[in-house]
Each structure stands twice: as C-alpha cells, then as structure tokens.
Amino acid sequence: MTRFGYLGPEGTFTQMALLAWRPAQDGEHRPFGSVDLALAALREGTIDAAMVPIENSVEGGVSATMDALNADEPLSVIGEVLVPITFVLAARAGTQRSAIRSVGTHSHAWAQVRGWMVANLPEAAYVQTLSTAGAAAGLAASSDGDGTAYDAAVCAPVAAHNNGLEVLAEDIGDNSSAVTRFVLVARPGRMPDPTGADKTTITVFQHEDRAGGLLELLEQLAAHGINMTRLESRPTKSVMGNYCFSIDFEGHARDERVGEALMGLHRVAAQVRFLGSYPRADGRSASILATASDDAFLEAQGWLRHLRGE
Ligand SMILES: O=C(O)C(=O)C[C@]1(C(=O)O)C=C[C@@H](O)C=C1
C-alpha cells in the first residue's frame, strides 16, 4: 500500500489535494507538521510520495516547497492537483467578533484574506501557524484564559467543523476564484509517460551573475517553442544577490522540443535540476507551433544526418 505524506494536520487544503489524488482507502495518508518534514520523510524512505503546496493564484510560489525541492537529494514531481480555496473565520463557541484581537493562520492564507481583515478586523494582530488546519486545531485544544496565542483562526470550512469551532464569517478570501496548485513528489524513478498535456519543472543555477544571464536561459525555451507557466527566482543562500530560477513549462522531457531545450540549458547553465515531467491537472494540451512539433524536429535531425552523409 502506497504511503502518502501531506502537510497536515487533517483539514488542510493539502489534505484535500491528496484526497482528490487518491481516496483515503487507497493508501496510507500520513500528516506532517511542515513541508520540510514531509519531504525529509520521503528522502529517508518512510513514505513513498508527498503532497505539498507549490503555487497559489493570489500569493504566488510557496518558497518553503521550492527551497526544499532545490536542496538535498533530488526528488521528482509526478503529478499536480488544483484546489479551489475558500476560507472562514472560526473561533471557540461564544467568541464575539468584536473581542478578536489576534488571528492565527498559515502565511499564504493570511495573504489571501488581508483585504477582508483590513476592512473587518483592522486591529487584529496576525499570528503565523504552520498550516490553516493547525491554527484551527491549536485554537480548539486551548481553553479560555490559558494563554492561547490567538483568538480566531482562518481555515477551510472543514477544519472549523472538525475542530468544533464556530464560523464567524464565511468566504473571507479577497479573491473568490483563488486556487492553490499542489504537487505530488516521489523519489526519482520512472517518469510518468507523456500525455500531450504535460508540464515540466526545473531549477536552473547560473555560472555567474552577468548581463543577459537570465535571457540566455529563456532563449533556450523560446527558441524551441516552449511556453513557460511559472518563473520564480529564489536565493541560492550562498552569497547575497545570488539567485536560481524555478521554472515550470508546457511539455514533457520526452517531447523533442523539450529534450533539445533541456540540452541547451544544460550547456549554458551551471546546473539544471530536473524535477520531473507530469500530466497537467487541467488536461490542457500545449499549443505547439508546427515548427516546434516532434515531426519538425525529427525531420530536421534526418536532414542533418543526410547532409553529414550518415
Ligand atoms: O495550510 C494549509 O491548509 C495548506 O494546505 C497550505 C496552504 C499553502 O501553503 O498555500 C495551501 C493552500 C492555501 O493557499 C493556504 C495554505
């Protein structure tokens, strides 16, 4: 039975992503206190795969996940899941909204309700927790007057319900169409086969900081007709001002144009960390120029072999 890890506790959006990928009865689902702990367990072999958040449509990339994927032993992304995000403000039964002085939640969740907070609880202090469901569980576990770090939690409706909290306000996200993208990560092994609607994730490290360095990397993608879907810079943590680039793009490593682009990046970059090719959650096929199709590349390779007399 596959052992899946996820950013817990129960009731996180990450658990919803894992349940959407595989129902609880089809594997062991094990909660972890942080993305780092889940990925460490995966590297150690105590779980077989981990579901982790990587990108939110409002707040952008999840740095903790990108950094954990870029460090230590390489891991592979084998799938992705999109989860619509809905937040509630929850508190212990009997709490009046006017009595709320502090609110606990995950940093990405706070970023998505900031406008609502300014409009409705402008004086409330923010207390960071490791997850939205962790904020709800922490609130439920404490009773009045025992020094709880916060008076209310921002979490998913299911986390408020599971923890017996009262919902003081529903749908408090500033953007009603917010979506978080999660990736299922495994130890490197057999890559999922191409489906025609795939994505590839890489991290590129440059030789040195110089004019046109990023352009040189991007040219490899543009020249091979590849559409990027995410580009983020992360500090390499070695020297101030030194960055690597976390990139998602359309296509699969076994597509001719992607293979050529990866070889190009390998030539011009100091290191390319290949994090996997996997089916897109939305099933949307890449729009590929006729000049960047597999047939076009194979025809050109044949032409070269012919003129070399091979
Ligand atoms: O705290 C949770 O419930 C999570 O699953 C983490 C997380 C995130 O890292 O972005 C996931 C979705 C929401 O955007 C807010 C928090």
The ligand as an SDF file (V2000), in Angstrom:
LIG
                    3D

 16 16  0  0  0  0  0  0  0  0999 V2000
   -2.4350   25.4670    5.4710 O   0  0  0  0  0  0  0  0  0  0  0  0
   -2.9800   24.7560    4.6370 C   0  0  0  0  0  0  0  0  0  0  0  0
   -4.1490   24.3560    4.7340 O   0  0  0  0  0  0  0  0  0  0  0  0
   -2.2240   24.3420    3.4550 C   0  0  0  0  0  0  0  0  0  0  0  0
   -2.5460   23.3410    2.8640 O   0  0  0  0  0  0  0  0  0  0  0  0
   -1.0940   25.2400    2.9750 C   0  0  0  0  0  0  0  0  0  0  0  0
   -1.5540   26.3480    2.0250 C   0  0  0  0  0  0  0  0  0  0  0  0
   -0.3240   26.9840    1.2590 C   0  0  0  0  0  0  0  0  0  0  0  0
    0.8260   26.6600    1.5280 O   0  0  0  0  0  0  0  0  0  0  0  0
   -0.5750   27.8100    0.3760 O   0  0  0  0  0  0  0  0  0  0  0  0
   -2.4130   25.7680    0.9880 C   0  0  0  0  0  0  0  0  0  0  0  0
   -3.4640   26.4330    0.4730 C   0  0  0  0  0  0  0  0  0  0  0  0
   -3.8500   27.7830    0.9130 C   0  0  0  0  0  0  0  0  0  0  0  0
   -3.4650   28.6420   -0.1340 O   0  0  0  0  0  0  0  0  0  0  0  0
   -3.1880   28.1920    2.1700 C   0  0  0  0  0  0  0  0  0  0  0  0
   -2.2020   27.4510    2.7390 C   0  0  0  0  0  0  0  0  0  0  0  0
  1  2  2  0
  2  3  1  0
  2  4  1  0
  4  5  2  0
  4  6  1  0
  6  7  1  0
  7  8  1  0
  7 11  1  0
  7 16  1  0
  8  9  2  0
  8 10  1  0
 11 12  2  0
 12 13  1  0
 13 14  1  0
 13 15  1  0
 15 16  2  0
M  END
$$$$
